[in-house]
């Protein structure tokens, strides 16, 4: 029931936001907030993003949210990497695709106590935030590159339409990203999770997709076609 109410709430927000998120030129002139709550315009990168005060942080995340995402007119691909580190269960989730009138991507960082059997994660506390940066592609064209930031939810969007958005995987869009971890051990755990999903380890990222590079405490990756079960 909570998920349905949550989904309906944001569907109404998108409806009443009108075309405010679409006028990037106007936004670039005064850099004010978009009508959608927590959605902000980046003058430097020319994209929209969610700030860290977003109301979504109070809801945490679990896989049911993805299943109900079509109620928001969202059609996206996702990859979840789960591992345990320093007494906590971690989930780092990637998304890319269509968000109602927007296209874009997200990287979410979530944790839960190891004793919690329910697969529901909380938004990472500030001392667990990670430094993230991503580039979003439509086809082979890079549409935007986000500014590196330390956060629990790193996002980027643009007004747009993704052909074949109902197909899965949505190979029409792709990500190239990097995440900095507090230790080499944690980076290796995340990299191992990518490998389990099907990502290929390489020494340097090139023109191929669905690959990753482990550089001490930093993981760089590309993603186009792989999906979590």
WOWO-V871075 format. One record per residue. N is the residue number from 0. NEAR is the number of other C-alpha atoms within 12 Angstrom. D_LAST is the distance of its C-alpha to the last C-alpha in whole Angstrom. Layout:
# WOWO-V871075
N NEAR D_LAST
N NEAR D_LAST
This chain:
# WOWO-V871075
0 10 24
1 12 24
2 24 21
3 19 23
4 16 26
5 24 24
6 26 22
7 20 26
8 20 28
9 28 26
10 25 26
11 19 30
12 23 30
13 28 29
14 19 31
15 16 34
16 21 33
17 17 35
18 20 35
19 27 36
20 37 32
21 28 33
22 25 37
23 27 36
24 18 39
25 18 41
26 24 38
27 22 39
28 14 43
29 15 43
30 22 39
31 23 39
32 26 36
33 31 34
34 22 35
35 31 31
36 27 31
37 24 30
38 34 30
39 33 32
40 38 33
41 30 33
42 23 37
43 15 36
44 26 33
45 26 33
46 38 30
47 43 29
48 40 27
49 33 27
50 26 29
51 27 28
52 19 30
53 22 28
54 19 27
55 27 24
56 25 24
57 17 26
58 20 23
59 28 20
60 32 16
61 27 14
62 21 10
63 19 13
64 26 15
65 27 12
66 20 12
67 24 16
68 28 16
69 24 18
70 23 21
71 29 21
72 26 21
73 32 18
74 34 16
75 40 14
76 38 11
77 37 9
78 37 8
79 33 9
80 35 11
81 34 13
82 30 16
83 25 19
84 24 23
85 17 26
86 13 25
87 22 23
88 31 19
89 37 17
90 39 14
91 44 15
92 36 13
93 41 13
94 43 14
95 44 16
96 46 17
97 38 20
98 33 21
99 33 24
100 28 26
101 33 25
102 40 23
103 46 21
104 46 19
105 39 18
106 41 18
107 43 18
108 43 19
109 40 18
110 37 20
111 31 21
112 22 23
113 20 22
114 13 24
115 15 22
116 10 19
117 14 18
118 22 15
119 24 17
120 33 18
121 30 21
122 36 22
123 32 23
124 23 27
125 19 29
126 15 30
127 29 26
128 27 26
129 34 25
130 30 26
131 34 24
132 34 25
133 41 23
134 36 24
135 36 23
136 33 23
137 31 24
138 18 24
139 18 26
140 15 28
141 20 27
142 28 28
143 33 28
144 33 28
145 38 28
146 26 30
147 22 29
148 25 29
149 29 28
150 35 26
151 39 23
152 43 22
153 43 23
154 47 23
155 45 24
156 41 25
157 38 27
158 28 29
159 23 27
160 23 26
161 29 23
162 18 23
163 18 21
164 29 19
165 20 17
166 17 16
167 22 12
168 25 12
169 31 15
170 29 17
171 31 20
172 40 19
173 43 18
174 47 19
175 40 21
176 39 21
177 37 23
178 42 23
179 32 26
180 31 25
181 23 28
182 20 28
183 19 27
184 22 25
185 33 23
186 31 22
187 30 22
188 30 19
189 42 17
190 38 18
191 25 17
192 28 13
193 36 13
194 26 14
195 22 11
196 25 9
197 25 11
198 30 14
199 26 18
200 28 20
201 22 24
202 14 27
203 18 27
204 23 25
205 16 27
206 16 26
207 21 22
208 30 19
209 30 16
210 35 18
211 37 20
212 32 23
213 33 24
214 25 27
215 20 28
216 23 27
217 28 25
218 40 22
219 39 22
220 39 19
221 37 19
222 40 16
223 37 15
224 29 13
225 30 10
226 26 6
227 26 4
228 14 0
